[in-house]
Amino acid sequence: MWEKLSLDLQAHEGLLAVLGKFYGDIYLTQDKRLKGMEYLDLVLSEVHGLRI
């Protein structure tokens, strides 16, 4: 299925490896971050692999 979609699995794995760190370093460490942003964190983690 992935070949049919022309998905480069190695590149995708590399992207996921850095996205989580960047997101955590940039957004999760912000001072006075709104409590409601936790929902966005969950949505993003679902989109990028938590569910899988």
C-alpha positions in Angstrom: 0.0 0.0 0.0 2.8 2.5 0.9 4.6 1.9 -2.3 1.4 2.6 -4.2 1.2 5.9 -2.4 4.9 6.6 -3.1 5.5 7.2 0.6 9.2 7.2 1.5 9.0 5.4 4.9 12.6 6.2 5.8 12.0 9.9 5.3 8.7 9.8 7.2 10.4 8.0 10.2 13.1 10.7 10.2 10.4 13.4 10.2 8.6 11.8 13.1 11.8 11.5 15.0 12.5 15.3 14.9 8.9 16.6 15.0 8.2 15.3 18.5 11.3 16.9 19.9 10.7 20.2 18.1 7.1 20.3 19.2 8.1 19.6 22.8 11.0 22.0 22.8 9.0 24.9 21.2 5.5 24.5 22.5 5.3 22.3 25.5 7.9 24.3 27.4 6.1 27.7 26.9 5.4 29.7 30.1 1.8 30.3 30.8 0.6 27.9 28.1 -3.2 27.6 28.1 -4.6 24.4 29.7 -6.9 24.1 26.6 -3.9 23.5 24.4 -3.6 20.0 25.8 -6.4 18.9 23.4 -4.3 20.2 20.5 -1.3 18.2 21.8 -3.5 15.1 21.8 -4.7 15.7 18.3 -1.2 16.2 16.9 0.1 13.1 18.6 -2.8 11.1 17.1 -2.0 12.4 13.6 1.7 11.7 13.9 1.7 8.2 15.3 0.4 7.9 18.9 -2.6 5.9 17.7 -0.5 3.6 15.6 
